[in-house]
Amino acid sequence: MSYYRIHSATESLETILDASRRDGWTMADEVELQGLAVCTSLDGLRYYAREYGMSIGKGDVLVRIEGRYVGPDHDAHAVRVVATSYEVIGDASDWYRNEGAFASDEEDE
């Protein structure tokens, strides 16, 4: 299954494949979450970005990720996966601003 993420330009893309990277904490017990936070669709990612007021910075990229589901995320519209591969789809700001410019990429699901 494909998953989607906006990945910060300040972080190397290779960190997506690092299962030990830190990517979120639970608020209750300050316990590190397993896996990478992703969305199951481009629409879900768009809703996530809006709901949480995601700031998309210059150079941030929209990424399609393949991986193994490890559980739900605490945030709406997100799940946790251990990534096995990724592909950069395009510039995250362009995608967000154009809402659906890359919609054809989701048809493979």
Buried (B, 14 or more C-beta within 10 A) or exposed (E): EBBBBBBBBEEEBEBBBEBEEEBBEEEEEEEEBBBBBBBBBBBBBBBBBEEEEBEBEEEBBBBBBEBEBBEEBEEEBBBBBBBEEBEEBBBBBEBBEEEEBBEEBBEEE
